[in-house]
């Protein structure tokens, strides 16, 4: 057991020092958000260069997603116990080294292994971002910081494919696809240097030993759930995938019972169950899960609609990607500015904006089909981006706004895990509601019709998310 220590930084409102702290941790979050999606546009080049099989191509993105999801809960608790700065630096160093291995990989096996190491490094690094923000800022400064975090997380996932296309097309120094990984080296090293110099150290005041049984059970549960969700849909849900999901549910229940027993004995648990006593945290976590599901379905099927349905190349529909990015930045900035005053109204308004825009989008697609003008296909993305930015920025701050600093790492790990599992569930759902109507390799009307039908499922998910947001803090009534 560790000696009792009180190393919480003094909560800050604003200032140049806290701005540097925020910049350091947000750059780390941006690296993770980009790397989760940047690889997709480079996959054809990777296959041509390395001779990777179809299975290997599937594992290049999946290896990152799986190890990231497996380690988030443990990574969050490690920061609470051993110091968030120390764990953040260790995760960033591991992520940067793994990026180098990805960039110099000459075969698909080494690349898949390096991507798994990247995900593990990110799982250690990312929970410390939210935890550091939670213990460093207070008042309006905290709301703005969480808003910026939501903006970075949302924009990273959206910008990843576009940045991947730019870096591979530029073929810098003849490196081609390898540059999408090697670009992390200078950024990662700069983050490490600034983190050592500027980040404050903090940890839970009564730190105890790590709950190793909890680590094993949580990792096993996440593996049994995330793996079949990631690859089962593409294999038409074989019996083993359903068996793994059932086993994952059993292990998850065993993990929760084990955590409850440790908490009752007064031992340090991997996951702070007291977090779920907060209505805002439990509801916000559920909303984050649905948000990840919605994004997983929408971004995948929309890209296929633009390319295979309307016949556009990635460069031709780049303005639509830019529209989402600009809208997302605007939505997150508005949420950061108004969240402290309007609270849950901000993400709920963003949700309703997306619902209305998608309903109109569906009518346009149903009417024009493959002849939908590019302006009509791209312009609505600006409003959708605004909605996504408002949701991402508002949801993170409101969910974590009343979490005690002792459990900030655990809460951050759970919050990011919800997003990862939601995304995996969304990709699995896409195989049922989209690919059943437009199998891989489909073009033209089949794709546009499948996407038009998928939009209604996305709207239904948004409606569920909007309802869950009523658990978040509401504005005080004026007198």
Steps between C-alpha positions, in 0.01 A plus 500: 500500500625843415555774752209739529564803288320815399637618170193654345579816304319812594192538275547787261268733317717634222850618420797432277619208716170317482475572127830317449378207709183482293691521172733214598226254594274595209780441249536151644125443464515626141775250415281218628184623326682535169677165519177315563369606157794628291595152384181432301587707194851350490388135508506448119860627484601290800355191334682569173830571677503219757290234326269482802211255485139604549515373859814703568339811351212455740736466796705813428221729632344237727819428697518865608133518592504178701807568716381858554160379625658225714730732692296815558348406838836379633682799349266740673552338839878487457502879486297524822744267678844577362468863390325633192802686366726198536251265334422754226870529412542121500199455270616777265849349479354157421265645240784692330731197493221284357439764231865466397459122476191549284689737271792262443292182473574309181239229538139477613578287809735759650260781411209328674714436810619861504142625466406289803784664696377840383154429636646384832704819530193709421298313764753608762537856366145609416322459839755735656386775262150528644624430853759778480239744369260398777748561783664812350201717405188622677204724426460643148859401423413133548198526268714660229775241545254211470349672197838513330557135588171403337590703193841333466354150548226555244714678242780246527272220389360708216832643379690170514399363158557840331845540658585143402414577139714817503807336655492193274443708186782740592744204517741699718859377452359201314352360823142477372262343753773474764479875560157465664681329789836677493331840534436400861873500583563877515157561653547228760850613595385861533207386717739306724735796537218743583333247728816455705539875529144625552257228615417491872505168684181375662363176637230369729579609858461147639669296229513121551627204304364426154211252491665233283198268496287793387753570221475139376120484518444841336744425218344158441150649491601775257680250275207260492261783415711727276659228282178348360348846460805604297529202265182294541284706264735458205485121552118501521490434876627142528413295808832573671436877488165465675654263756776754572244776553307282746820408683598868508171588671561230763857619567380861518248406770776313686721810478227724642433256786873483576523878503199523729654248742832689513322828558295348784822378667656844468765379252610704200290404197594545136172675425345743746140374521409813693519682167168344398323661793522819297197524273692731268794258466289187444271674250787677327690172467198338335462801269870474407453133413212587265701792359781262408250260342346780293841626383616148413197444276483847347864566411553156345180493294523867398851452356376197303198699381722782371753269330307193388155658477578837337824383340726767657868455576634594849638821351173588333297479820774665711289822525231298678761379752616856544138610558461247783830610652421872485151439637637280777747766605227766503263277699766416757599864539138601557457217749815604685371856522141424604525167686543655845175694457279268295639160612311206344313724256820525292551130411122452472478788254787349300316167492180658371694694236647175365159329506336776295792518256511123448124484443533757219811319370303176480229663294759641258671163457169320450397755239824535300675167562831475318430835330511698825693824428830527683398826668192329645713207620769718660323810638298319773828372643569847638191484722568139594851603600362778721276247672781249549726768647230616741434142614864399537598816685194518724465132586851448636490801730151437636562129559819562698413835656414363845757220525727510805865553412598170668311306231577725202719239328250220547218721371705604197583137420134400516395798288746414224413130525134585437600684183714210377237235568233720346706541183561124480128440550426756229728325251331171584158661458603635160548145377134429581329818381723601208710212364206260493351732235826609333769229536866594468576593140153641431469828308237746388135465592550208740732712715292818493184306590675317783637827641159669478354216707791510747433867577175408680691269735749780566214736582356240740837477680513880524152503655614251767809711569291818529277331759801375701633855520215593736714337769763771454503820710229744400519881512387662823162673470532880490326700771 
